[in-house]
Amino acid sequence: MEDLDRRLVGLLLADGRMSYTDLGKATGLSTSAVHQRVRRLEERGVVTGYTAQVSPEALGLPLTALISVTPFDPSAPDDVPERLRHITEIEDCHSVAGEESYVLKVRVSTPGDLEDLLARIRSAGSVSTHTTVVLSTPWEGRSASAQPRATDSGGS
């Protein structure tokens, strides 16, 4: 990806509602050139959508936890993500290397809700779990894909 496209992606990550005019001012491109580049980024699947970022606390979901899951039967088909997809408290599902098969990021209101969620995950997924409760989140949602890489700037 060209540096200019990477810069546009970085600007859109920071503010997905930024106008083509403002993107043009920030990059030195005309509004129509920005529109064409953003459209190409969307067509290539680089930009996959635009979302609102909301405060979990404002939604009544102050408790975040990371749940590592391991299937009870490793020889069974690996369909854990599909078996858990209906559980709305699961925000992210990551396939990982290591002892666990997946790590889930969940948000709930109370420790009791987390306990209930764990039971539902274990039942629906036929998995064992290991849970880490998040105490605080200094930052999240940063996309490394928009950050310049050392090779992009000529560094070694």
C-alpha positions in Angstrom: 0.0 0.0 0.0 1.3 3.5 -0.9 2.2 5.9 1.9 -0.6 8.2 0.9 -3.2 5.5 1.1 -1.8 4.4 4.5 -2.1 8.1 5.6 -5.7 8.2 4.5 -6.5 5.0 6.4 -4.8 6.4 9.5 -6.9 9.6 9.2 -10.1 7.5 8.7 -9.2 5.4 11.7 -8.9 8.5 13.8 -12.2 9.9 12.5 -14.3 7.8 10.3 -16.6 10.7 9.7 -13.9 13.0 8.3 -15.1 14.6 5.1 -13.3 14.2 1.7 -12.5 17.9 1.8 -10.8 17.6 5.2 -9.0 14.4 4.1 -7.8 16.4 1.1 -6.6 19.3 3.3 -4.7 16.8 5.5 -3.0 15.0 2.6 -2.7 17.7 -0.1 -5.1 16.0 -2.5 -8.1 17.4 -4.2 -11.5 16.3 -2.9 -12.2 14.2 -6.0 -8.8 12.5 -5.7 -9.5 11.7 -2.1 -12.9 10.3 -3.0 -11.4 8.1 -5.7 -8.6 6.8 -3.4 -11.1 6.0 -0.6 -13.4 4.3 -3.0 -10.5 2.1 -4.2 -9.5 1.3 -0.7 -13.1 0.2 0.0 -13.2 -1.9 -3.2 -9.8 -3.6 -2.4 -11.2 -4.5 1.1 -8.7 -2.2 2.9 -11.5 -0.1 4.4 -14.2 -2.6 5.3 -16.7 -0.2 7.0 -17.3 2.8 9.3 -18.6 2.3 12.8 -19.5 4.4 15.8 -17.3 4.0 18.9 -19.3 3.9 22.1 -18.4 3.9 25.7 -19.1 0.4 27.2 -19.5 2.1 30.6 -22.3 4.4 29.3 -24.0 1.3 28.0 -23.9 -0.3 31.4 -21.1 -2.7 30.6 -18.2 -1.7 32.8 -16.7 -5.1 33.2 -14.4 -6.4 30.5 -12.8 -9.9 30.5 -10.6 -12.0 28.3 -11.7 -15.6 28.2 -9.3 -18.3 26.8 -11.2 -21.3 25.6 -10.1 -24.8 24.9 -12.3 -27.5 23.3 -13.0 -30.5 25.5 -12.4 -32.8 22.4 -9.5 -31.5 20.3 -10.3 -34.1 17.6 -13.9 -32.7 17.1 -14.5 -30.3 14.2 -13.2 -26.8 15.0 -16.5 -24.9 15.0 -16.2 -23.1 18.3 -16.7 -19.6 16.8 -19.9 -20.7 15.1 -21.2 -22.3 18.3 -20.5 -19.1 20.2 -21.6 -16.5 17.6 -25.1 -16.1 19.1 -23.7 -14.9 22.5 -24.0 -11.2 22.2 -21.7 -10.4 25.1 -18.7 -11.7 23.1 -17.2 -8.7 21.4 -14.2 -10.4 19.7 -13.1 -13.9 19.0 -9.4 -14.5 18.2 -7.9 -17.9 17.1 -4.6 -18.1 18.9 -1.5 -20.2 19.0 -0.6 -21.9 22.3 -2.5 -24.0 24.8 -5.9 -22.4 24.2 -7.6 -22.4 20.9 -9.4 -19.0 21.1 -9.4 -15.9 23.2 -12.7 -14.0 23.6 -13.2 -10.4 24.6 -16.4 -9.9 26.5 -18.2 -7.1 28.2 -20.8 -7.5 31.0 -22.4 -5.4 33.8 -21.5 -7.4 36.9 -19.3 -10.2 38.2 -22.5 -12.3 38.5 -23.2 -11.6 34.8 -19.7 -12.8 33.9 -20.3 -16.0 35.9 -23.5 -16.6 34.0 -21.8 -15.8 30.7 -19.0 -18.3 31.4 -21.5 -21.1 32.1 -23.2 -20.3 28.7 -19.9 -20.2 26.9 -18.8 -23.6 28.4 -22.2 -25.2 27.5 -22.6 -23.8 24.0 -19.0 -24.2 23.0 -18.2 -27.5 24.8 -15.0 -25.8 26.0 -13.1 -25.2 29.2 -12.3 -21.6 30.0 -9.6 -19.5 31.7 -10.7 -15.9 32.5 -8.7 -12.7 33.0 -10.7 -9.7 34.3 -9.5 -6.4 32.9 -8.8 -3.8 35.6 -8.4 -0.8 33.3 -7.8 -0.1 29.6 -5.2 2.7 29.0 -6.0 2.5 25.3 -7.6 0.1 22.8 -8.7 0.0 19.2 -5.4 1.1 17.7 -4.8 -0.3 14.3 -1.2 -1.3 13.6 -2.1 -1.6 9.9 -2.2 2.2 9.5 1.1 2.8 11.3 4.2 3.3 9.1 6.5 0.4 9.1 10.2 0.8 9.4 10.6 -0.5 5.9 8.2 2.2 4.6 10.4 5.0 5.8 13.7 3.6 4.8 14.6 2.5 8.3 16.4 -0.7 9.0 
